[in-house]
Amino acid sequence: MLILSRKLNEKIRIGEDISVTIIEIRGEQVKIGVEAPKHVKVFRQEVFAAVQQENRAAAVSSANLDALRLDSLAGLLK
C-alpha cells in the first residue's frame, strides 16, 4: 500500500485519468473528491462490499431457480 500525505486542496493522480482531491479536513474526517472517467466505477468500500454480496446472492438464487426449472422439466418429460 502506498501511503501519501496531502493537505487541503492538494491532489493525488492515479494514472492519467483519475485524480483525488482533499476537499475538507474536519477533526478525524476527511472529505475527498474523485474525478474519473464515467466508465470507471467509484464506490465507498462498504457500498462495494454490499453490491458484491447482493451479486453473490443473486447468482445463488439464479442457480437454484435454474435447478428447479430443470427438475420440473425433467418431471414433465417422464
N, CA, C and O atoms as a printed pandas DataFrame, in Angstrom:
     atom_number atom_name residue_name chain_id  residue_number  x_coord  y_coord  z_coord
0              1         N          MET        A               1    0.843   -1.170    0.000
1              2        CA          MET        A               1    0.000    0.000    0.000
2              3         C          MET        A               1    0.894    1.241    0.000
3              4         O          MET        A               1    1.837    1.348    0.784
4              5         N          LEU        A               2    0.583    2.151   -0.875
5              6        CA          LEU        A               2    1.273    3.433   -0.924
6              7         C          LEU        A               2    0.558    4.386    0.023
7              8         O          LEU        A               2   -0.663    4.526   -0.059
8              9         N          ILE        A               3    1.279    5.039    0.910
9             10        CA          ILE        A               3    0.690    5.992    1.851
10            11         C          ILE        A               3    1.250    7.364    1.532
11            12         O          ILE        A               3    2.466    7.559    1.497
12            13         N          LEU        A               4    0.348    8.322    1.298
13            14        CA          LEU        A               4    0.741    9.672    0.935
14            15         C          LEU        A               4    0.125   10.673    1.901
15            16         O          LEU        A               4   -0.997   10.484    2.371
16            17         N          SER        A               5    0.848   11.715    2.188
17            18        CA          SER        A               5    0.309   12.823    2.983
18            19         C          SER        A               5   -0.106   13.931    2.028
19            20         O          SER        A               5    0.625   14.259    1.094
20            21         N          ARG        A               6   -1.265   14.501    2.260
21            22        CA          ARG        A               6   -1.764   15.596    1.433
22            23         C          ARG        A               6   -2.384   16.640    2.339
23            24         O          ARG        A               6   -2.871   16.323    3.425
24            25         N          LYS        A               7   -2.366   17.872    1.895
25            26        CA          LYS        A               7   -3.005   18.974    2.599
26            27         C          LYS        A               7   -4.257   19.379    1.843
27            28         O          LYS        A               7   -4.507   18.914    0.731
28            29         N          LEU        A               8   -5.035   20.249    2.458
29            30        CA          LEU        A               8   -6.272   20.745    1.871
30            31         C          LEU        A               8   -6.033   21.241    0.446
31            32         O          LEU        A               8   -5.082   21.979    0.190
32            33         N          ASN        A               9   -6.889   20.838   -0.463
33            34        CA          ASN        A               9   -6.866   21.209   -1.885
34            35         C          ASN        A               9   -5.727   20.574   -2.679
35            36         O          ASN        A               9   -5.585   20.865   -3.867
36            37         N          GLU        A              10   -4.916   19.721   -2.068
37            38        CA          GLU        A              10   -3.880   19.022   -2.816
38            39         C          GLU        A              10   -4.481   17.772   -3.448
39            40         O          GLU        A              10   -5.486   17.240   -2.975
40            41         N          LYS        A              11   -3.848   17.315   -4.525
41            42        CA          LYS        A              11   -4.384   16.198   -5.287
42            43         C          LYS        A              11   -3.424   15.027   -5.324
43            44         O          LYS        A              11   -2.221   15.157   -5.099
44            45         N          ILE        A              12   -4.008   13.884   -5.617
45            46        CA          ILE        A              12   -3.263   12.666   -5.912
46            47         C          ILE        A              12   -3.727   12.226   -7.300
47            48         O          ILE        A              12   -4.927   12.176   -7.568
48            49         N          ARG        A              13   -2.794   11.913   -8.166
49            50        CA          ARG        A              13   -3.123   11.438   -9.514
50            51         C          ARG        A              13   -2.968    9.921   -9.567
51            52         O          ARG        A              13   -2.006    9.359   -9.043
52            53         N          ILE        A              14   -3.934    9.273  -10.209
53            54        CA          ILE        A              14   -3.874    7.828  -10.438
54            55         C          ILE        A              14   -3.945    7.642  -11.951
55            56         O          ILE        A              14   -4.992    7.842  -12.567
56            57         N          GLY        A              15   -2.834    7.264  -12.527
57            58        CA          GLY        A              15   -2.775    7.179  -13.980
58            59         C          GLY        A              15   -2.974    8.563  -14.583
59            60         O          GLY        A              15   -2.673    9.578  -13.953
60            61         N          GLU        A              16   -3.481    8.591  -15.802
61            62        CA          GLU        A              16   -3.703    9.866  -16.478
62            63         C          GLU        A              16   -5.118   10.386  -16.305
63            64         O          GLU        A              16   -5.372   11.573  -16.510
64            65         N          ASP        A              17   -6.054    9.503  -15.924
65            66        CA          ASP        A              17   -7.467    9.861  -15.958
66            67         C          ASP        A              17   -8.133   10.080  -14.610
67            68         O          ASP        A              17   -9.273   10.541  -14.563
68            69         N          ILE        A              18   -7.459    9.765  -13.518
69            70        CA          ILE        A              18   -8.114    9.825  -12.210
70            71         C          ILE        A              18   -7.336   10.743  -11.274
71            72         O          ILE        A              18   -6.112   10.661  -11.174
72            73         N          SER        A              19   -8.075   11.621  -10.589
73            74        CA          SER        A              19   -7.441   12.443   -9.562
74            75         C          SER        A              19   -8.313   12.450   -8.314
75            76         O          SER        A              19   -9.542   12.420   -8.389
76            77         N          VAL        A              20   -7.645   12.491   -7.167
77            78        CA          VAL        A              20   -8.306   12.524   -5.870
78            79         C          VAL        A              20   -7.867   13.821   -5.197
79            80         O          VAL        A              20   -6.672   14.081   -5.052
80            81         N          THR        A              21   -8.845   14.635   -4.787
81            82        CA          THR        A              21   -8.558   15.934   -4.177
82            83         C          THR        A              21   -9.035   15.944   -2.732
83            84         O          THR        A              21  -10.130   15.465   -2.437
84            85         N          ILE        A              22   -8.226   16.485   -1.834
85            86        CA          ILE        A              22   -8.643   16.671   -0.445
86            87         C          ILE        A              22   -9.512   17.928   -0.410
87            88         O          ILE        A              22   -9.025   19.033   -0.646
88            89         N          ILE        A              23  -10.787   17.753   -0.116
89            90        CA          ILE        A              23  -11.755   18.852   -0.147
90            91         C          ILE        A              23  -11.889   19.532    1.212
91            92         O          ILE        A              23  -11.962   20.758    1.296
92            93         N          GLU        A              24  -11.922   18.734    2.267
93            94        CA          GLU        A              24  -12.142   19.294    3.603
94            95         C          GLU        A              24  -11.537   18.366    4.644
95            96         O          GLU        A              24  -11.579   17.143    4.507
96            97         N          ILE        A              25  -10.979   18.960    5.677
97            98        CA          ILE        A              25  -10.461   18.195    6.814
98            99         C          ILE        A              25  -11.130   18.766    8.056
99           100         O          ILE        A              25  -10.994   19.948    8.370
100          101         N          ARG        A              26  -11.862   17.889    8.759
101          102        CA          ARG        A              26  -12.568   18.339    9.960
102          103         C          ARG        A              26  -12.402   17.269   11.030
103          104         O          ARG        A              26  -13.054   16.226   10.972
104          105         N          GLY        A              27  -11.536   17.517   12.003
105          106        CA          GLY        A              27  -11.280   16.525   13.050
106          107         C          GLY        A              27  -10.692   15.268   12.447
107          108         O          GLY        A              27   -9.656   15.316   11.784
108          109         N          GLU        A              28  -11.360   14.129   12.678
109          110        CA          GLU        A              28  -10.889   12.851   12.159
110          111         C          GLU        A              28  -11.500   12.492   10.811
111          112         O          GLU        A              28  -11.265   11.400   10.293
112          113         N          GLN        A              29  -12.286   13.408   10.236
113          114        CA          GLN        A              29  -12.920   13.145    8.939
114          115         C          GLN        A              29  -12.245   13.938    7.842
115          116         O          GLN        A              29  -11.875   15.099    8.021
116          117         N          VAL        A              30  -12.094   13.293    6.713
117          118        CA          VAL        A              30  -11.529   13.943    5.534
118          119         C          VAL        A              30  -12.507   13.746    4.393
119          120         O          VAL        A              30  -12.920   12.621    4.113
120          121         N          LYS        A              31  -12.885   14.839    3.726
121          122        CA          LYS        A              31  -13.728   14.730    2.544
122          123         C          LYS        A              31  -12.815   14.769    1.331
123          124         O          LYS        A              31  -11.934   15.621    1.218
124          125         N          ILE        A              32  -13.045   13.828    0.430
125          126        CA          ILE        A              32  -12.244   13.786   -0.783
126          127         C          ILE        A              32  -13.167   13.853   -1.995
127          128         O          ILE        A              32  -14.324   13.435   -1.951
128          129         N          GLY        A              33  -12.622   14.386   -3.059
129          130        CA          GLY        A              33  -13.321   14.404   -4.335
130          131         C          GLY        A              33  -12.563   13.516   -5.299
131          132         O          GLY        A              33  -11.333   13.531   -5.336
132          133         N          VAL        A              34  -13.304   12.736   -6.083
133          134        CA          VAL        A              34  -12.687   11.829   -7.047
134          135         C          VAL        A              34  -13.160   12.224   -8.442
135          136         O          VAL        A              34  -14.359   12.254   -8.718
136          137         N          GLU        A              35  -12.217   12.522   -9.305
137          138        CA          GLU        A              35  -12.525   12.777  -10.710
138          139         C          GLU        A              35  -12.032   11.588  -11.515
139          140         O          GLU        A              35  -10.849   11.249  -11.488
140          141         N          ALA        A              36  -12.965   10.952  -12.239
141          142        CA          ALA        A              36  -12.623    9.767  -13.019
142          143         C          ALA        A              36  -13.539    9.708  -14.239
143          144         O          ALA        A              36  -14.631   10.276  -14.219
144          145         N          PRO        A              37  -13.112    9.035  -15.287
145          146        CA          PRO        A              37  -13.990    8.861  -16.451
146          147         C          PRO        A              37  -15.276    8.141  -16.050
147          148         O          PRO        A              37  -15.298    7.390  -15.074
148          149         N          LYS        A              38  -16.334    8.374  -16.803
149          150        CA          LYS        A              38  -17.639    7.777  -16.466
150          151         C          LYS        A              38  -17.602    6.250  -16.432
151          152         O          LYS        A              38  -18.365    5.637  -15.685
152          153         N          HIS        A              39  -16.729    5.622  -17.228
153          154        CA          HIS        A              39  -16.697    4.159  -17.250
154          155         C          HIS        A              39  -15.986    3.565  -16.030
155          156         O          HIS        A              39  -16.028    2.352  -15.823
156          157         N          VAL        A              40  -15.337    4.402  -15.225
157          158        CA          VAL        A              40  -14.672    3.933  -14.009
158          159         C          VAL        A              40  -15.657    4.076  -12.855
159          160         O          VAL        A              40  -16.090    5.181  -12.526
160          161         N          LYS        A              41  -16.002    2.955  -12.249
161          162        CA          LYS        A              41  -16.946    2.985  -11.128
162          163         C          LYS        A              41  -16.174    3.272   -9.848
163          164         O          LYS        A              41  -15.143    2.656   -9.577
164          165         N          VAL        A              42  -16.687    4.216   -9.065
165          166        CA          VAL        A              42  -16.051    4.605   -7.805
166          167         C          VAL        A              42  -17.078    4.388   -6.694
167          168         O          VAL        A              42  -18.172    4.951   -6.733
168          169         N          PHE        A              43  -16.718    3.571   -5.708
169          170        CA          PHE        A              43  -17.616    3.252   -4.597
170          171         C          PHE        A              43  -16.903    3.451   -3.274
171          172         O          PHE        A              43  -15.680    3.334   -3.196
172          173         N          ARG        A              44  -17.675    3.755   -2.226
173          174        CA          ARG        A              44  -17.140    3.624   -0.865
174          175         C          ARG        A              44  -17.007    2.127   -0.612
175          176         O          ARG        A              44  -17.763    1.334   -1.172
176          177         N          GLN        A              45  -16.056    1.739    0.223
177          178        CA          GLN        A              45  -15.788    0.315    0.470
178          179         C          GLN        A              45  -17.029   -0.430    0.935
179          180         O          GLN        A              45  -17.299   -1.532    0.457
180          181         N          GLU        A              46  -17.795    0.156    1.867
181          182        CA          GLU        A              46  -18.964   -0.553    2.403
182          183         C          GLU        A              46  -20.044   -0.737    1.336
183          184         O          GLU        A              46  -20.753   -1.743    1.350
184          185         N          VAL        A              47  -20.178    0.209    0.422
185          186        CA          VAL        A              47  -21.145    0.076   -0.665
186          187         C          VAL        A              47  -20.672   -1.000   -1.641
187          188         O          VAL        A              47  -21.467   -1.822   -2.096
188          189         N          PHE        A              48  -19.385   -0.994   -1.961
189          190        CA          PHE        A              48  -18.807   -2.002   -2.858
190          191         C          PHE        A              48  -19.017   -3.404   -2.303
191          192         O          PHE        A              48  -19.396   -4.316   -3.038
192          193         N          ALA        A              49  -18.771   -3.578   -1.000
193          194        CA          ALA        A              49  -18.953   -4.884   -0.363
194          195         C          ALA        A              49  -20.427   -5.310   -0.414
195          196         O          ALA        A              49  -20.720   -6.480   -0.657
196          197         N          ALA        A              50  -21.352   -4.373   -0.187
197          198        CA          ALA        A              50  -22.783   -4.692   -0.230
198          199         C          ALA        A              50  -23.211   -5.098   -1.640
199          200         O          ALA        A              50  -24.002   -6.028   -1.803
200          201         N          VAL        A              51  -22.697   -4.413   -2.653
201          202        CA          VAL        A              51  -23.030   -4.749   -4.041
202          203         C          VAL        A              51  -22.509   -6.140   -4.381
203          204         O          VAL        A              51  -23.212   -6.929   -5.013
204          205         N          GLN        A              52  -21.283   -6.445   -3.966
205          206        CA          GLN        A              52  -20.726   -7.775   -4.215
206          207         C          GLN        A              52  -21.561   -8.856   -3.540
207          208         O          GLN        A              52  -21.819   -9.902   -4.136
208          209         N          GLN        A              53  -21.982   -8.616   -2.309
209          210        CA          GLN        A              53  -22.797   -9.583   -1.571
210          211         C          GLN        A              53  -24.132   -9.814   -2.280
211          212         O          GLN        A              53  -24.581  -10.951   -2.418
212          213         N          GLU        A              54  -24.763   -8.721   -2.731
213          214        CA          GLU        A              54  -26.030   -8.856   -3.451
214          215         C          GLU        A              54  -25.833   -9.631   -4.748
215          216         O          GLU        A              54  -26.671  -10.456   -5.114
216          217         N          ASN        A              55  -24.731   -9.370   -5.441
217          218        CA          ASN        A              55  -24.454  -10.099   -6.688
218          219         C          ASN        A              55  -24.260  -11.587   -6.424
219          220         O          ASN        A              55  -24.743  -12.425   -7.186
220          221         N          ARG        A              56  -23.551  -11.916   -5.339
221          222        CA          ARG        A              56  -23.365  -13.331   -4.993
222          223         C          ARG        A              56  -24.703  -13.978   -4.655
223          224         O          ARG        A              56  -24.980  -15.097   -5.088
224          225         N          ALA        A              57  -25.534  -13.278   -3.883
225          226        CA          ALA        A              57  -26.846  -13.818   -3.504
226          227         C          ALA        A              57  -27.720  -14.007   -4.735
227          228         O          ALA        A              57  -28.436  -15.003   -4.836
228          229         N          ALA        A              58  -27.673  -13.072   -5.665
229          230        CA          ALA        A              58  -28.470  -13.179   -6.886
230          231         C          ALA        A              58  -27.989  -14.352   -7.735
231          232         O          ALA        A              58  -28.803  -15.054   -8.336
232          233         N          ALA        A              59  -26.685  -14.568   -7.789
233          234        CA          ALA        A              59  -26.140  -15.683   -8.568
234          235         C          ALA        A              59  -26.578  -17.013   -7.973
235          236         O          ALA        A              59  -26.925  -17.934   -8.712
236          237         N          VAL        A              60  -26.566  -17.126   -6.647
237          238        CA          VAL        A              60  -27.002  -18.358   -5.982
238          239         C          VAL        A              60  -28.492  -18.576   -6.227
239          240         O          VAL        A              60  -28.910  -19.695   -6.525
240          241         N          SER        A              61  -29.299  -17.521   -6.105
241          242        CA          SER        A              61  -30.739  -17.628   -6.334
242          243         C          SER        A              61  -31.023  -18.046   -7.765
243          244         O          SER        A              61  -31.893  -18.880   -8.018
244          245         N          SER        A              62  -30.285  -17.462   -8.697
245          246        CA          SER        A              62  -30.470  -17.789  -10.107
246          247         C          SER        A              62  -30.113  -19.254  -10.368
247          248         O          SER        A              62  -30.830  -19.948  -11.089
248          249         N          ALA        A              63  -29.018  -19.721   -9.790
249          250        CA          ALA        A              63  -28.610  -21.120   -9.966
250          251         C          ALA        A              63  -29.656  -22.048   -9.366
251          252         O          ALA        A              63  -29.980  -23.079   -9.955
252          253         N          ASN        A              64  -30.191  -21.690   -8.193
253          254        CA          ASN        A              64  -31.230  -22.513   -7.564
254          255         C          ASN        A              64  -32.494  -22.539   -8.416
255          256         O          ASN        A              64  -33.120  -23.589   -8.560
256          257         N          LEU        A              65  -32.874  -21.402   -8.979
257          258        CA          LEU        A              65  -34.046  -21.324   -9.839
258          259         C          LEU        A              65  -33.852  -22.174  -11.083
259          260         O          LEU        A              65  -34.769  -22.881  -11.502
260          261         N          ASP        A              66  -32.666  -22.112  -11.677
261          262        CA          ASP        A              66  -32.367  -22.927  -12.860
262          263         C          ASP        A              66  -32.470  -24.420  -12.528
263          264         O          ASP        A              66  -33.000  -25.201  -13.318
264          265         N          ALA        A              67  -31.961  -24.808  -11.360
265          266        CA          ALA        A              67  -32.030  -26.213  -10.945
266          267         C          ALA        A              67  -33.486  -26.646  -10.772
267          268         O          ALA        A              67  -33.860  -27.747  -11.177
268          269         N          LEU        A              68  -34.306  -25.780  -10.171
269          270        CA          LEU        A              68  -35.727  -26.100  -10.001
270          271         C          LEU        A              68  -36.423  -26.247  -11.349
271          272         O          LEU        A              68  -37.236  -27.152  -11.541
272          273         N          ARG        A              69  -36.099  -25.353  -12.282
273          274        CA          ARG        A              69  -36.702  -25.426  -13.611
274          275         C          ARG        A              69  -36.308  -26.726  -14.305
275          276         O          ARG        A              69  -37.142  -27.371  -14.939
276          277         N          LEU        A              70  -35.040  -27.109  -14.186
277          278        CA          LEU        A              70  -34.588  -28.353  -14.806
278          279         C          LEU        A              70  -35.276  -29.559  -14.184
279          280         O          LEU        A              70  -35.659  -30.496  -14.884
280          281         N          ASP        A              71  -35.432  -29.527  -12.849
281          282        CA          ASP        A              71  -36.132  -30.630  -12.173
282          283         C          ASP        A              71  -37.585  -30.715  -12.658
283          284         O          ASP        A              71  -38.097  -31.802  -12.924
284          285         N          SER        A              72  -38.233  -29.565  -12.768
285          286        CA          SER        A              72  -39.627  -29.550  -13.227
286          287         C          SER        A              72  -39.737  -30.042  -14.664
287          288         O          SER        A              72  -40.641  -30.804  -15.006
288          289         N          LEU        A              73  -38.813  -29.599  -15.492
289          290        CA          LEU        A              73  -38.818  -30.035  -16.893
290          291         C          LEU        A              73  -38.571  -31.535  -16.993
291          292         O          LEU        A              73  -39.218  -32.218  -17.788
292          293         N          ALA        A              74  -37.656  -32.046  -16.207
293          294        CA          ALA        A              74  -37.358  -33.484  -16.206
294          295         C          ALA        A              74  -38.591  -34.271  -15.784
295          296         O          ALA        A              74  -38.872  -35.334  -16.339
296          297         N          GLY        A              75  -39.329  -33.751  -14.802
297          298        CA          GLY        A              75  -40.549  -34.411  -14.354
298          299         C          GLY        A              75  -41.612  -34.424  -15.428
299          300         O          GLY        A              75  -42.365  -35.392  -15.533
300          301         N          LEU        A              76  -41.694  -33.385  -16.224
301          302        CA          LEU        A              76  -42.694  -33.336  -17.296
302          303         C          LEU        A              76  -42.336  -34.282  -18.442
303          304         O          LEU        A              76  -43.222  -34.802  -19.119
304          305         N          LEU        A              77  -41.064  -34.498  -18.654
305          306        CA          LEU        A              77  -40.623  -35.340  -19.757
306          307         C          LEU        A              77  -40.722  -36.827  -19.456
307          308         O          LEU        A              77  -40.576  -37.639  -20.370
308          309         N          LYS        A              78  -40.964  -37.209  -18.216
309          310        CA          LYS        A              78  -41.048  -38.632  -17.844
310          311         C          LYS        A              78  -42.357  -39.227  -18.283
311          312         O          LYS        A              78  -42.604  -40.412  -18.056
